[in-house]
Amino acid sequence: MGTVALALWPVEIAASPQAQSWRTPTTSKTPGRAYRPSDAYAAIYQSDLRKPLFDPPATEATPIAKPAQPMPLRLIGTVMEKGFTYAVFKTLTGDTKTLGIGESLEGVEVVSVDATSATVRYAGQSSTMPVEKEEPK
């Protein structure tokens, strides 16, 4: 039985030449050690190894507040009489318009009118406009 086992078990394992190719020294002066050329590691040398291993979580973009739009009308006077109240506006084109409470022009809605000012709603915000003095000619 001992002789049969020796016949089935190989005494020496043959290695393929491909398996031995990495073990042969290519640029080494020390026999028996294998070295790979440095250009094989170029991808590692050129990569940023200090960067995070994952992408940072996406941050929600904060909405940018729209810049305040200039008022398209100027208040140049008010009319206060019993039974009706009006605000007199001048447009950017120089036209004069009279508006009552609840009326609107160019996105400006008149909310209330008193002797020296008018409260208007423009771009979703309420503001009080004082009567402007006449410009000298």
N, CA, C and O atoms as CSV, one atom per row, in Angstrom:
chain,resi,resn,atom,element,x,y,z
A,1,MET,N,N,0.800,-1.180,0.000
A,1,MET,CA,C,0.000,0.000,0.000
A,1,MET,C,C,0.852,1.256,0.000
A,1,MET,O,O,0.444,2.260,-0.584
A,2,GLY,N,N,1.977,1.241,0.609
A,2,GLY,CA,C,2.877,2.373,0.651
A,2,GLY,C,C,3.425,2.721,-0.716
A,2,GLY,O,O,3.645,3.898,-1.001
A,3,THR,N,N,3.653,1.736,-1.572
A,3,THR,CA,C,4.197,2.008,-2.893
A,3,THR,C,C,3.159,2.615,-3.814
A,3,THR,O,O,3.502,3.391,-4.706
A,4,VAL,N,N,1.904,2.276,-3.614
A,4,VAL,CA,C,0.824,2.830,-4.437
A,4,VAL,C,C,0.660,4.314,-4.120
A,4,VAL,O,O,0.428,5.118,-5.023
A,5,ALA,N,N,0.778,4.677,-2.858
A,5,ALA,CA,C,0.609,6.068,-2.457
A,5,ALA,C,C,1.726,6.926,-3.030
A,5,ALA,O,O,1.481,8.072,-3.406
A,6,LEU,N,N,2.933,6.409,-3.105
A,6,LEU,CA,C,4.031,7.167,-3.671
A,6,LEU,C,C,3.870,7.342,-5.164
A,6,LEU,O,O,4.309,8.345,-5.727
A,7,ALA,N,N,3.257,6.396,-5.795
A,7,ALA,CA,C,3.077,6.484,-7.232
A,7,ALA,C,C,2.033,7.543,-7.580
A,7,ALA,O,O,2.127,8.158,-8.642
A,8,LEU,N,N,1.032,7.775,-6.712
A,8,LEU,CA,C,0.009,8.750,-6.986
A,8,LEU,C,C,0.420,10.165,-6.555
A,8,LEU,O,O,-0.077,11.153,-7.097
A,9,TRP,N,N,1.307,10.254,-5.603
A,9,TRP,CA,C,1.708,11.557,-5.089
A,9,TRP,C,C,2.972,12.021,-5.807
A,9,TRP,O,O,3.997,11.342,-5.752
A,10,PRO,N,N,2.909,13.193,-6.492
A,10,PRO,CA,C,4.118,13.633,-7.209
A,10,PRO,C,C,5.165,14.129,-6.224
A,10,PRO,O,O,4.837,14.736,-5.204
A,11,VAL,N,N,6.362,13.877,-6.523
A,11,VAL,CA,C,7.454,14.236,-5.646
A,11,VAL,C,C,7.781,15.730,-5.794
A,11,VAL,O,O,8.112,16.379,-4.801
A,12,GLU,N,N,7.697,16.285,-7.003
A,12,GLU,CA,C,8.035,17.673,-7.226
A,12,GLU,C,C,6.894,18.337,-8.003
A,12,GLU,O,O,6.392,17.779,-8.979
A,13,ILE,N,N,6.487,19.533,-7.561
A,13,ILE,CA,C,5.404,20.236,-8.245
A,13,ILE,C,C,6.044,21.151,-9.277
A,13,ILE,O,O,6.912,21.963,-8.958
A,14,ALA,N,N,5.608,21.008,-10.490
A,14,ALA,CA,C,6.155,21.839,-11.560
A,14,ALA,C,C,5.405,23.170,-11.582
A,14,ALA,O,O,4.177,23.192,-11.497
A,15,ALA,N,N,6.125,24.258,-11.692
A,15,ALA,CA,C,5.518,25.585,-11.735
A,15,ALA,C,C,5.523,26.093,-13.171
A,15,ALA,O,O,6.468,25.846,-13.920
A,16,SER,N,N,4.491,26.787,-13.543
A,16,SER,CA,C,4.398,27.341,-14.899
A,16,SER,C,C,5.313,28.548,-15.014
A,16,SER,O,O,5.574,29.206,-14.007
A,17,PRO,N,N,5.807,28.860,-16.199
A,17,PRO,CA,C,6.697,30.021,-16.361
A,17,PRO,C,C,5.980,31.349,-16.073
A,17,PRO,O,O,6.619,32.318,-15.663
A,18,GLN,N,N,4.636,31.398,-16.290
A,18,GLN,CA,C,3.910,32.640,-16.020
A,18,GLN,C,C,3.873,32.932,-14.517
A,18,GLN,O,O,3.967,34.090,-14.111
A,19,ALA,N,N,3.741,31.923,-13.717
A,19,ALA,CA,C,3.666,32.115,-12.274
A,19,ALA,C,C,5.006,32.576,-11.717
A,19,ALA,O,O,5.045,33.283,-10.709
A,20,GLN,N,N,6.092,32.189,-12.353
A,20,GLN,CA,C,7.419,32.545,-11.872
A,20,GLN,C,C,7.886,33.907,-12.387
A,20,GLN,O,O,8.880,34.433,-11.886
A,21,SER,N,N,7.192,34.501,-13.382
A,21,SER,CA,C,7.705,35.712,-14.016
A,21,SER,C,C,7.740,36.908,-13.060
A,21,SER,O,O,8.635,37.745,-13.180
A,22,TRP,N,N,6.817,37.018,-12.134
A,22,TRP,CA,C,6.815,38.149,-11.211
A,22,TRP,C,C,7.868,38.012,-10.125
A,22,TRP,O,O,8.224,38.988,-9.464
A,23,ARG,N,N,8.359,36.808,-9.947
A,23,ARG,CA,C,9.346,36.579,-8.890
A,23,ARG,C,C,10.767,36.881,-9.353
A,23,ARG,O,O,11.662,37.046,-8.524
A,24,THR,N,N,10.978,36.953,-10.615
A,24,THR,CA,C,12.326,37.209,-11.090
A,24,THR,C,C,12.625,38.692,-10.955
A,24,THR,O,O,11.779,39.515,-11.305
A,25,PRO,N,N,13.753,39.046,-10.479
A,25,PRO,CA,C,14.082,40.451,-10.310
A,25,PRO,C,C,14.209,41.146,-11.664
A,25,PRO,O,O,14.864,40.637,-12.573
A,26,THR,N,N,13.575,42.312,-11.789
A,26,THR,CA,C,13.638,43.053,-13.045
A,26,THR,C,C,14.630,44.204,-12.941
A,26,THR,O,O,15.464,44.397,-13.825
A,27,THR,N,N,14.534,44.961,-11.864
A,27,THR,CA,C,15.451,46.101,-11.710
A,27,THR,C,C,16.230,45.996,-10.408
A,27,THR,O,O,16.915,46.942,-10.019
A,28,SER,N,N,16.134,44.875,-9.740
A,28,SER,CA,C,16.749,44.726,-8.425
A,28,SER,C,C,18.178,44.241,-8.549
A,28,SER,O,O,18.512,43.424,-9.407
A,29,LYS,N,N,19.013,44.770,-7.663
A,29,LYS,CA,C,20.381,44.269,-7.593
A,29,LYS,C,C,20.471,43.157,-6.565
A,29,LYS,O,O,21.471,42.443,-6.493
A,30,THR,N,N,19.408,43.013,-5.760
A,30,THR,CA,C,19.376,41.970,-4.756
A,30,THR,C,C,18.735,40.741,-5.376
A,30,THR,O,O,17.572,40.804,-5.773
A,31,PRO,N,N,19.435,39.646,-5.474
A,31,PRO,CA,C,18.835,38.451,-6.085
A,31,PRO,C,C,17.758,37.861,-5.186
A,31,PRO,O,O,17.875,37.879,-3.960
A,32,GLY,N,N,16.719,37.341,-5.805
A,32,GLY,CA,C,15.662,36.672,-5.076
A,32,GLY,C,C,14.500,37.590,-4.706
A,32,GLY,O,O,13.498,37.081,-4.203
A,33,ARG,N,N,14.559,38.902,-4.918
A,33,ARG,CA,C,13.468,39.826,-4.605
A,33,ARG,C,C,12.924,40.386,-5.904
A,33,ARG,O,O,13.669,40.719,-6.826
A,34,ALA,N,N,11.628,40.478,-5.949
A,34,ALA,CA,C,10.982,41.007,-7.147
A,34,ALA,C,C,10.549,42.453,-6.900
A,34,ALA,O,O,10.041,42.766,-5.823
A,35,TYR,N,N,10.739,43.322,-7.865
A,35,TYR,CA,C,10.326,44.705,-7.796
A,35,TYR,C,C,9.554,45.052,-9.052
A,35,TYR,O,O,9.921,44.676,-10.165
A,36,ARG,N,N,8.477,45.780,-8.836
A,36,ARG,CA,C,7.714,46.255,-9.986
A,36,ARG,C,C,8.252,47.628,-10.368
A,36,ARG,O,O,8.741,48.360,-9.508
A,37,PRO,N,N,8.171,47.975,-11.614
A,37,PRO,CA,C,8.633,49.307,-12.007
A,37,PRO,C,C,7.738,50.386,-11.385
A,37,PRO,O,O,6.556,50.143,-11.140
A,38,SER,N,N,8.286,51.557,-11.133
A,38,SER,CA,C,7.554,52.613,-10.447
A,38,SER,C,C,6.391,53.147,-11.278
A,38,SER,O,O,5.440,53.682,-10.708
A,39,ASP,N,N,6.433,53.023,-12.592
A,39,ASP,CA,C,5.311,53.508,-13.399
A,39,ASP,C,C,4.048,52.679,-13.185
A,39,ASP,O,O,2.964,53.118,-13.568
A,40,ALA,N,N,4.153,51.517,-12.596
A,40,ALA,CA,C,2.979,50.709,-12.283
A,40,ALA,C,C,2.175,51.355,-11.141
A,40,ALA,O,O,0.984,51.085,-10.993
A,41,TYR,N,N,2.817,52.194,-10.349
A,41,TYR,CA,C,2.152,52.856,-9.232
A,41,TYR,C,C,1.793,54.312,-9.548
A,41,TYR,O,O,1.393,55.049,-8.647
A,42,ALA,N,N,1.923,54.729,-10.770
A,42,ALA,CA,C,1.681,56.121,-11.149
A,42,ALA,C,C,0.260,56.560,-10.815
A,42,ALA,O,O,0.056,57.700,-10.398
A,43,ALA,N,N,-0.721,55.688,-10.988
A,43,ALA,CA,C,-2.109,56.052,-10.690
A,43,ALA,C,C,-2.276,56.355,-9.201
A,43,ALA,O,O,-3.057,57.234,-8.835
A,44,ILE,N,N,-1.572,55.657,-8.362
A,44,ILE,CA,C,-1.661,55.897,-6.922
A,44,ILE,C,C,-0.946,57.192,-6.557
A,44,ILE,O,O,-1.449,57.972,-5.748
A,45,TYR,N,N,0.216,57.426,-7.145
A,45,TYR,CA,C,0.971,58.633,-6.841
A,45,TYR,C,C,0.227,59.885,-7.283
A,45,TYR,O,O,0.324,60.921,-6.625
A,46,GLN,N,N,-0.504,59.810,-8.372
A,46,GLN,CA,C,-1.177,60.981,-8.921
A,46,GLN,C,C,-2.543,61.245,-8.289
A,46,GLN,O,O,-3.085,62.337,-8.460
A,47,SER,N,N,-3.104,60.304,-7.580
A,47,SER,CA,C,-4.432,60.518,-6.993
A,47,SER,C,C,-4.318,61.259,-5.657
A,47,SER,O,O,-3.302,61.173,-4.966
A,48,ASP,N,N,-5.374,61.983,-5.314
A,48,ASP,CA,C,-5.427,62.726,-4.063
A,48,ASP,C,C,-5.888,61.773,-2.965
A,48,ASP,O,O,-7.077,61.473,-2.856
A,49,LEU,N,N,-4.966,61.309,-2.169
A,49,LEU,CA,C,-5.285,60.319,-1.145
A,49,LEU,C,C,-5.860,60.949,0.122
A,49,LEU,O,O,-6.312,60.232,1.015
A,50,ARG,N,N,-5.849,62.277,0.210
A,50,ARG,CA,C,-6.386,62.947,1.392
A,50,ARG,C,C,-7.839,63.360,1.232
A,50,ARG,O,O,-8.433,63.860,2.188
A,51,LYS,N,N,-8.425,63.172,0.079
A,51,LYS,CA,C,-9.819,63.550,-0.128
A,51,LYS,C,C,-10.734,62.560,0.594
A,51,LYS,O,O,-10.322,61.434,0.874
A,52,PRO,N,N,-11.960,62.963,0.896
A,52,PRO,CA,C,-12.890,62.056,1.579
A,52,PRO,C,C,-13.189,60.824,0.724
A,52,PRO,O,O,-13.137,60.878,-0.505
A,53,LEU,N,N,-13.495,59.746,1.376
A,53,LEU,CA,C,-13.800,58.517,0.660
A,53,LEU,C,C,-15.223,58.489,0.128
A,53,LEU,O,O,-15.592,57.571,-0.604
A,54,PHE,N,N,-16.020,59.476,0.485
A,54,PHE,CA,C,-17.408,59.534,0.038
A,54,PHE,C,C,-17.742,60.975,-0.305
A,54,PHE,O,O,-17.070,61.904,0.144
A,55,ASP,N,N,-18.775,61.150,-1.097
A,55,ASP,CA,C,-19.223,62.490,-1.454
A,55,ASP,C,C,-19.978,63.091,-0.277
A,55,ASP,O,O,-20.741,62.384,0.382
A,56,PRO,N,N,-19.786,64.366,0.002
A,56,PRO,CA,C,-20.537,64.986,1.096
A,56,PRO,C,C,-22.022,65.039,0.733
A,56,PRO,O,O,-22.370,65.072,-0.448
A,57,PRO,N,N,-22.890,65.048,1.734
A,57,PRO,CA,C,-24.324,65.080,1.430
A,57,PRO,C,C,-24.677,66.372,0.702
A,57,PRO,O,O,-24.108,67.432,0.963
A,58,ALA,N,N,-25.612,66.255,-0.199
A,58,ALA,CA,C,-26.041,67.415,-0.972
A,58,ALA,C,C,-26.762,68.394,-0.062
A,58,ALA,O,O,-27.644,68.012,0.708
A,59,THR,N,N,-26.383,69.648,-0.157
A,59,THR,CA,C,-27.044,70.676,0.639
A,59,THR,C,C,-28.129,71.320,-0.198
A,59,THR,O,O,-27.988,71.487,-1.410
A,60,GLU,N,N,-29.201,71.673,0.462
A,60,GLU,CA,C,-30.286,72.323,-0.248
A,60,GLU,C,C,-29.879,73.757,-0.540
A,60,GLU,O,O,-29.323,74.451,0.311
A,61,ALA,N,N,-30.163,74.175,-1.735
A,61,ALA,CA,C,-29.837,75.540,-2.115
A,61,ALA,C,C,-30.789,76.494,-1.405
A,61,ALA,O,O,-32.008,76.325,-1.442
A,62,THR,N,N,-30.214,77.484,-0.768
A,62,THR,CA,C,-31.059,78.463,-0.087
A,62,THR,C,C,-31.658,79.387,-1.131
A,62,THR,O,O,-30.955,79.856,-2.026
A,63,PRO,N,N,-32.936,79.646,-1.022
A,63,PRO,CA,C,-33.545,80.519,-2.019
A,63,PRO,C,C,-32.984,81.930,-1.903
A,63,PRO,O,O,-32.845,82.480,-0.811
A,64,ILE,N,N,-32.676,82.480,-3.031
A,64,ILE,CA,C,-32.127,83.829,-3.057
A,64,ILE,C,C,-33.288,84.807,-3.085
A,64,ILE,O,O,-34.181,84.729,-3.929
A,65,ALA,N,N,-33.247,85.721,-2.142
A,65,ALA,CA,C,-34.324,86.708,-2.070
A,65,ALA,C,C,-34.251,87.616,-3.290
A,65,ALA,O,O,-33.183,88.086,-3.682
A,66,LYS,N,N,-35.402,87.843,-3.868
A,66,LYS,CA,C,-35.455,88.729,-5.017
A,66,LYS,C,C,-35.164,90.150,-4.551
A,66,LYS,O,O,-35.620,90.578,-3.491
A,67,PRO,N,N,-34.403,90.865,-5.357
A,67,PRO,CA,C,-34.152,92.245,-4.950
A,67,PRO,C,C,-35.441,93.047,-4.973
A,67,PRO,O,O,-36.330,92.814,-5.792
A,68,ALA,N,N,-35.516,93.984,-4.065
A,68,ALA,CA,C,-36.722,94.808,-3.984
A,68,ALA,C,C,-36.891,95.568,-5.301
A,68,ALA,O,O,-35.983,96.264,-5.755
A,69,GLN,N,N,-38.057,95.420,-5.894
A,69,GLN,CA,C,-38.320,96.090,-7.157
A,69,GLN,C,C,-38.696,97.531,-6.870
A,69,GLN,O,O,-39.419,97.811,-5.914
A,70,PRO,N,N,-38.213,98.438,-7.688
A,70,PRO,CA,C,-38.588,99.829,-7.460
A,70,PRO,C,C,-40.071,100.024,-7.763
A,70,PRO,O,O,-40.635,99.388,-8.654
A,71,MET,N,N,-40.662,100.896,-7.018
A,71,MET,CA,C,-42.084,101.181,-7.192
A,71,MET,C,C,-42.281,101.848,-8.560
A,71,MET,O,O,-41.612,102.834,-8.869
A,72,PRO,N,N,-43.198,101.311,-9.380
A,72,PRO,CA,C,-43.393,101.881,-10.712
A,72,PRO,C,C,-44.212,103.171,-10.707
A,72,PRO,O,O,-44.383,103.803,-11.749
A,73,LEU,N,N,-44.716,103.559,-9.539
A,73,LEU,CA,C,-45.530,104.783,-9.418
A,73,LEU,C,C,-44.972,105.668,-8.317
A,73,LEU,O,O,-44.357,105.188,-7.365
A,74,ARG,N,N,-45.197,106.967,-8.461
A,74,ARG,CA,C,-44.857,107.926,-7.406
A,74,ARG,C,C,-46.142,108.628,-6.987
A,74,ARG,O,O,-46.954,108.999,-7.836
A,75,LEU,N,N,-46.328,108.810,-5.699
A,75,LEU,CA,C,-47.511,109.497,-5.185
A,75,LEU,C,C,-47.241,111.001,-5.209
A,75,LEU,O,O,-46.343,111.495,-4.528
A,76,ILE,N,N,-48.044,111.726,-6.012
A,76,ILE,CA,C,-47.821,113.176,-6.111
A,76,ILE,C,C,-48.939,113.984,-5.450
A,76,ILE,O,O,-48.852,115.209,-5.360
A,77,GLY,N,N,-49.991,113.296,-4.988
A,77,GLY,CA,C,-51.040,114.040,-4.297
A,77,GLY,C,C,-52.182,113.135,-3.866
A,77,GLY,O,O,-52.257,111.975,-4.272
A,78,THR,N,N,-53.069,113.674,-3.039
A,78,THR,CA,C,-54.258,112.946,-2.600
A,78,THR,C,C,-55.462,113.884,-2.706
A,78,THR,O,O,-55.334,115.105,-2.623
A,79,VAL,N,N,-56.624,113.276,-2.890
A,79,VAL,CA,C,-57.883,114.028,-2.927
A,79,VAL,C,C,-58.753,113.459,-1.829
A,79,VAL,O,O,-59.101,112.278,-1.849
A,80,MET,N,N,-59.107,114.303,-0.864
A,80,MET,CA,C,-59.913,113.849,0.272
A,80,MET,C,C,-61.186,114.690,0.313
A,80,MET,O,O,-61.149,115.866,0.675
A,81,GLU,N,N,-62.294,114.093,-0.054
A,81,GLU,CA,C,-63.590,114.759,0.033
A,81,GLU,C,C,-64.585,113.780,0.610
A,81,GLU,O,O,-64.376,112.567,0.583
A,82,LYS,N,N,-65.655,114.312,1.123
A,82,LYS,CA,C,-66.676,113.458,1.711
A,82,LYS,C,C,-67.294,112.596,0.600
A,82,LYS,O,O,-67.797,113.110,-0.399
A,83,GLY,N,N,-67.243,111.270,0.803
A,83,GLY,CA,C,-67.838,110.334,-0.145
A,83,GLY,C,C,-66.852,109.696,-1.118
A,83,GLY,O,O,-67.139,108.626,-1.655
A,84,PHE,N,N,-65.705,110.316,-1.362
A,84,PHE,CA,C,-64.697,109.672,-2.214
A,84,PHE,C,C,-63.302,110.167,-1.821
A,84,PHE,O,O,-63.105,111.311,-1.412
A,85,THR,N,N,-62.344,109.239,-1.967
A,85,THR,CA,C,-60.956,109.506,-1.634
A,85,THR,C,C,-60.096,108.928,-2.756
A,85,THR,O,O,-60.281,107.778,-3.155
A,86,TYR,N,N,-59.161,109.722,-3.259
A,86,TYR,CA,C,-58.314,109.273,-4.352
A,86,TYR,C,C,-56.853,109.584,-4.069
A,86,TYR,O,O,-56.519,110.490,-3.305
A,87,ALA,N,N,-55.989,108.794,-4.715
A,87,ALA,CA,C,-54.549,109.051,-4.687
A,87,ALA,C,C,-54.136,109.378,-6.116
A,87,ALA,O,O,-54.569,108.719,-7.062
A,88,VAL,N,N,-53.315,110.377,-6.263
A,88,VAL,CA,C,-52.850,110.797,-7.587
A,88,VAL,C,C,-51.402,110.322,-7.740
A,88,VAL,O,O,-50.525,110.683,-6.956
A,89,PHE,N,N,-51.180,109.500,-8.776
A,89,PHE,CA,C,-49.865,108.900,-9.014
A,89,PHE,C,C,-49.295,109.395,-10.338
A,89,PHE,O,O,-50.028,109.780,-11.250
A,90,LYS,N,N,-47.958,109.373,-10.417
A,90,LYS,CA,C,-47.259,109.636,-11.667
A,90,LYS,C,C,-46.525,108.352,-12.037
A,90,LYS,O,O,-45.808,107.787,-11.212
A,91,THR,N,N,-46.705,107.882,-13.295
A,91,THR,CA,C,-46.068,106.643,-13.762
A,91,THR,C,C,-44.645,106.935,-14.207
A,91,THR,O,O,-44.223,108.090,-14.249
A,92,LEU,N,N,-43.915,105.888,-14.537
A,92,LEU,CA,C,-42.539,106.046,-15.004
A,92,LEU,C,C,-42.477,106.753,-16.350
A,92,LEU,O,O,-41.468,107.371,-16.689
A,93,THR,N,N,-43.553,106.661,-17.113
A,93,THR,CA,C,-43.588,107.327,-18.420
A,93,THR,C,C,-44.006,108.788,-18.306
A,93,THR,O,O,-43.986,109.516,-19.298
A,94,GLY,N,N,-44.389,109.231,-17.087
A,94,GLY,CA,C,-44.758,110.616,-16.872
A,94,GLY,C,C,-46.256,110.875,-16.895
A,94,GLY,O,O,-46.676,112.019,-16.724
A,95,ASP,N,N,-47.077,109.847,-17.102
A,95,ASP,CA,C,-48.536,110.009,-17.098
A,95,ASP,C,C,-49.044,110.178,-15.669
A,95,ASP,O,O,-48.454,109.640,-14.732
A,96,THR,N,N,-50.117,110.909,-15.503
A,96,THR,CA,C,-50.751,111.107,-14.199
A,96,THR,C,C,-52.019,110.275,-14.154
A,96,THR,O,O,-52.853,110.356,-15.057
A,97,LYS,N,N,-52.170,109.460,-13.088
A,97,LYS,CA,C,-53.335,108.583,-12.924
A,97,LYS,C,C,-53.927,108.794,-11.543
A,97,LYS,O,O,-53.205,109.001,-10.567
A,98,THR,N,N,-55.254,108.740,-11.471
A,98,THR,CA,C,-55.970,108.865,-10.204
A,98,THR,C,C,-56.579,107.513,-9.876
A,98,THR,O,O,-57.289,106.935,-10.699
A,99,LEU,N,N,-56.305,107.001,-8.671
A,99,LEU,CA,C,-56.806,105.680,-8.248
A,99,LEU,C,C,-57.546,105.819,-6.932
A,99,LEU,O,O,-57.124,106.555,-6.040
A,100,GLY,N,N,-58.651,105.103,-6.821
A,100,GLY,CA,C,-59.401,105.028,-5.578
A,100,GLY,C,C,-58.979,103.809,-4.778
A,100,GLY,O,O,-58.169,103.004,-5.238
A,101,ILE,N,N,-59.530,103.675,-3.585
A,101,ILE,CA,C,-59.210,102.537,-2.718
A,101,ILE,C,C,-59.694,101.259,-3.382
A,101,ILE,O,O,-60.838,101.178,-3.829
A,102,GLY,N,N,-58.821,100.260,-3.446
A,102,GLY,CA,C,-59.139,98.974,-4.056
A,102,GLY,C,C,-58.750,98.903,-5.526
A,102,GLY,O,O,-58.746,97.811,-6.093
A,103,GLU,N,N,-58.424,100.014,-6.160
A,103,GLU,CA,C,-57.999,100.013,-7.560
A,103,GLU,C,C,-56.500,99.778,-7.648
A,103,GLU,O,O,-55.762,100.021,-6.693
A,104,SER,N,N,-56.057,99.297,-8.818
A,104,SER,CA,C,-54.632,99.028,-8.977
A,104,SER,C,C,-54.166,99.444,-10.364
A,104,SER,O,O,-54.951,99.534,-11.309
A,105,LEU,N,N,-52.872,99.694,-10.456
A,105,LEU,CA,C,-52.226,100.077,-11.708
A,105,LEU,C,C,-50.782,99.610,-11.646
A,105,LEU,O,O,-50.072,99.874,-10.676
A,106,GLU,N,N,-50.354,98.915,-12.691
A,106,GLU,CA,C,-48.984,98.392,-12.801
A,106,GLU,C,C,-48.574,97.573,-11.579
A,106,GLU,O,O,-47.426,97.647,-11.143
A,107,GLY,N,N,-49.500,96.794,-11.026
A,107,GLY,CA,C,-49.208,95.920,-9.894
A,107,GLY,C,C,-49.288,96.594,-8.539
A,107,GLY,O,O,-49.061,95.948,-7.517
A,108,VAL,N,N,-49.607,97.876,-8.510
A,108,VAL,CA,C,-49.708,98.622,-7.252
A,108,VAL,C,C,-51.189,98.789,-6.931
A,108,VAL,O,O,-51.934,99.381,-7.712
A,109,GLU,N,N,-51.618,98.262,-5.771
A,109,GLU,CA,C,-53.016,98.354,-5.341
A,109,GLU,C,C,-53.116,99.351,-4.187
A,109,GLU,O,O,-52.336,99.295,-3.237
A,110,VAL,N,N,-54.080,100.257,-4.281
A,110,VAL,CA,C,-54.284,101.260,-3.235
A,110,VAL,C,C,-55.099,100.620,-2.114
A,110,VAL,O,O,-56.194,100.113,-2.358
A,111,VAL,N,N,-54.575,100.640,-0.888
A,111,VAL,CA,C,-55.237,100.057,0.275
A,111,VAL,C,C,-55.976,101.135,1.058
A,111,VAL,O,O,-57.136,100.953,1.428
A,112,SER,N,N,-55.306,102.256,1.310
A,112,SER,CA,C,-55.942,103.363,2.027
A,112,SER,C,C,-55.279,104.671,1.615
A,112,SER,O,O,-54.152,104.690,1.120
A,113,VAL,N,N,-56.010,105.767,1.833
A,113,VAL,CA,C,-55.502,107.092,1.473
A,113,VAL,C,C,-55.816,108.044,2.624
A,113,VAL,O,O,-56.927,108.035,3.153
A,114,ASP,N,N,-54.833,108.870,3.014
A,114,ASP,CA,C,-55.095,109.957,3.962
A,114,ASP,C,C,-54.522,111.244,3.373
A,114,ASP,O,O,-54.088,111.250,2.221
A,115,ALA,N,N,-54.511,112.313,4.130
A,115,ALA,CA,C,-54.168,113.632,3.591
A,115,ALA,C,C,-52.716,113.745,3.132
A,115,ALA,O,O,-52.434,114.503,2.204
A,116,THR,N,N,-51.781,113.010,3.756
A,116,THR,CA,C,-50.356,113.175,3.431
A,116,THR,C,C,-49.693,111.928,2.877
A,116,THR,O,O,-48.516,111.971,2.517
A,117,SER,N,N,-50.423,110.808,2.797
A,117,SER,CA,C,-49.809,109.565,2.325
A,117,SER,C,C,-50.870,108.606,1.810
A,117,SER,O,O,-52.070,108.834,1.963
A,118,ALA,N,N,-50.399,107.529,1.196
A,118,ALA,CA,C,-51.278,106.443,0.748
A,118,ALA,C,C,-50.601,105.122,1.083
A,118,ALA,O,O,-49.388,104.980,0.924
A,119,THR,N,N,-51.379,104.166,1.541
A,119,THR,CA,C,-50.864,102.832,1.808
A,119,THR,C,C,-51.180,101.982,0.594
A,119,THR,O,O,-52.327,101.905,0.155
A,120,VAL,N,N,-50.143,101.340,0.053
A,120,VAL,CA,C,-50.302,100.532,-1.162
A,120,VAL,C,C,-49.743,99.136,-0.917
A,120,VAL,O,O,-48.960,98.917,0.007
A,121,ARG,N,N,-50.160,98.201,-1.760
A,121,ARG,CA,C,-49.644,96.837,-1.730
A,121,ARG,C,C,-48.977,96.589,-3.083
A,121,ARG,O,O,-49.607,96.689,-4.136
A,122,TYR,N,N,-47.675,96.261,-3.022
A,122,TYR,CA,C,-46.908,96.017,-4.247
A,122,TYR,C,C,-45.977,94.833,-4.017
A,122,TYR,O,O,-45.252,94.799,-3.024
A,123,ALA,N,N,-45.992,93.871,-4.918
A,123,ALA,CA,C,-45.155,92.666,-4.841
A,123,ALA,C,C,-45.385,91.911,-3.535
A,123,ALA,O,O,-44.443,91.370,-2.956
A,124,GLY,N,N,-46.647,91.873,-3.064
A,124,GLY,CA,C,-46.997,91.124,-1.867
A,124,GLY,C,C,-46.680,91.826,-0.565
A,124,GLY,O,O,-46.886,91.248,0.502
A,125,GLN,N,N,-46.182,93.063,-0.613
A,125,GLN,CA,C,-45.837,93.784,0.602
A,125,GLN,C,C,-46.585,95.104,0.650
A,125,GLN,O,O,-46.765,95.772,-0.368
A,126,SER,N,N,-47.013,95.466,1.842
A,126,SER,CA,C,-47.683,96.751,2.036
A,126,SER,C,C,-46.663,97.796,2.445
A,126,SER,O,O,-45.739,97.521,3.210
A,127,SER,N,N,-46.846,98.991,1.926
A,127,SER,CA,C,-45.962,100.092,2.312
A,127,SER,C,C,-46.740,101.398,2.243
A,127,SER,O,O,-47.724,101.516,1.513
A,128,THR,N,N,-46.287,102.362,3.006
A,128,THR,CA,C,-46.909,103.674,3.025
A,128,THR,C,C,-46.042,104.628,2.212
A,128,THR,O,O,-44.845,104.772,2.457
A,129,MET,N,N,-46.679,105.275,1.237
A,129,MET,CA,C,-45.967,106.218,0.376
A,129,MET,C,C,-46.350,107.637,0.784
A,129,MET,O,O,-47.533,107.976,0.764
A,130,PRO,N,N,-45.392,108.466,1.149
A,130,PRO,CA,C,-45.724,109.872,1.443
A,130,PRO,C,C,-45.914,110.633,0.134
A,130,PRO,O,O,-45.392,110.237,-0.909
A,131,VAL,N,N,-46.653,111.707,0.201
A,131,VAL,CA,C,-46.841,112.559,-0.973
A,131,VAL,C,C,-45.518,113.243,-1.273
A,131,VAL,O,O,-44.936,113.893,-0.404
A,132,GLU,N,N,-45.039,113.095,-2.517
A,132,GLU,CA,C,-43.796,113.738,-2.919
A,132,GLU,C,C,-44.038,115.195,-3.278
A,132,GLU,O,O,-45.104,115.555,-3.776
A,133,LYS,N,N,-43.075,115.997,-3.029
A,133,LYS,CA,C,-43.162,117.405,-3.392
A,133,LYS,C,C,-42.889,117.535,-4.881
A,133,LYS,O,O,-42.181,116.713,-5.463
A,134,GLU,N,N,-43.437,118.542,-5.482
A,134,GLU,CA,C,-43.204,118.796,-6.904
A,134,GLU,C,C,-41.733,119.039,-7.168
A,134,GLU,O,O,-41.041,119.690,-6.385
A,135,GLU,N,N,-41.278,118.515,-8.258
A,135,GLU,CA,C,-39.891,118.750,-8.660
A,135,GLU,C,C,-39.814,120.138,-9.300
A,135,GLU,O,O,-40.698,120.530,-10.063
A,136,PRO,N,N,-38.757,120.868,-8.983
A,136,PRO,CA,C,-38.625,122.194,-9.614
A,136,PRO,C,C,-38.381,122.047,-11.105
A,136,PRO,O,O,-37.710,121.116,-11.550
A,137,LYS,N,N,-38.936,122.979,-11.872
A,137,LYS,CA,C,-38.804,122.898,-13.327
A,137,LYS,C,C,-37.747,123.817,-13.831
A,137,LYS,O,O,-37.503,123.875,-15.037
